């Protein structure tokens, strides 16, 4: 999260949360104050108290690094909304800092308000997020959500009939299932789930697999959701209020920037599909993302389930060996989970969402090293083929390392007996519950990030794996 561009100093926000957060066996008020570094955007302190003055003083104490002492040191300039300025000046006078600290009245920007909303939501039990949406991404998401709410698609689509989506937001590409909720007993909304994770439970977003996200429409949304929606143009007369959630565990969390772009694209895709008549033929379209990149989608009815358990998928196709040029080198390795997102700056994701691939630790990687001229060609072909995962296959008494894709299987290399690097890759894949990466790189420049032409996230479990569902 970036700063406000105001220069060195602090930005101070305050909000009355009475009624949203309650104190057991008490009717006391609840006021929140948040102090943010104006240059970096870092949250320096946040406090709840029973009135504005106590909340403000305690937040300033925490931000100054001395929560147990009166405020003694502050930056030379602080910014706040006009309504808070006089109260802040009065407290500075009590600290004998009025001559040293300039209070600048400044309208609170959307980004700062969104940070305070996220903090309040976290106090209410919602998991925080490291990379929240930029204000322009959030605004686009609310715009698409409003169009979705007004169209009432749950009156035309059943929750038991999901749609298959291919989404591309810039270099972020993936296969998804989308389910419009509200035709049954659930609240209206839309659930977006990685295709590789299976169909999930109809009408139950809390049971969605990791990597999912949702728009839920509710007549009684919690104040942070309502406040955010109003600031981003949600009309007062609209009876349903949106909650935008990431679903990665037992409790919903704040949506992140990546999934906000994908969810906005998915909402637009469903609207276009309905406008086209929701027929069996795929609906294709594109949009310009807030950062100027292109977003593309293909939406069609999801194939009927085969009766296999959730989490399993069938993958088959002709075995071909023309993916890699002569001189290609195949290697195995691993990357820390914390480094996965950074690889996406030069990569095209495909398959499972990176957030849903592992809760922590390392992810195993199959590295396809080719010369610079071939790297982009190979990566583009894999993006079109939709990788599912790396597997072993037997052909003519030989073990082959293969890459299974939707509708095709690429033979990569013959597996040598006792190959420890391959065995380690398979053990790591099992430990990660089937999650792994396939990377295409310029052999001469690897491992520099600039040498990576494609990275594809996959989830594939062996039939005997205990992690298979």
PyMOL commands that set and color helices and strands:
alter all, ss='L'
color gray80, all
select helices_A, chain A and resi 52-63+82-94+110-123+135-151+153-155+195-197+205-207+223-231+257-275+337-346+354-356+372-385+420-431+449-451
alter helices_A, ss='H'
color red, helices_A
select strands_A, chain A and resi 10-16+31-37+43-49+77-80+102-105+163-169+172-181+189-194+212-218+241-247+253-254+283-288+294-301+317-320+329-336+362-370+387-395+398-405+407-414+435-442+452-459
alter strands_A, ss='S'
color yellow, strands_A
deselect
rebuild
show_as cartoon
